[in-house]
Amino acid sequence: MSIDLTSFYSGFAGGCVGVGVSHGFDTVRVVYQETRPPFRNVWECAKHIHQAHGFGGFYRGLLPPLIGVCAEKCVLFGFFC
């Protein structure tokens, strides 16, 4: 049985890109839902995050989902594709 590592690498890269693209939106969604009193709209929430924490504020807490999703996609692509 021969295992092609290209599928593992592709899954890892796809997982990393997916988390990198979606994590900022997820952060805005969570802050928008949890803040009391609520923001008027999503843009106001995103503006607040950017002013308070800078661009990196959208990616706080990125490491745990990055590790989990990249490992999951790596195994998924490596063994099932």
Secondary structure, DSSP 8 states (H G I E B T S, - for coil): ----HHHHHHHHHHHHHHHHHHHHHHHHHHHHHH-SS--SSHHHHHHHHHHHH-GGGGGTT-HHHHHHHHHHHHHHHHHH-
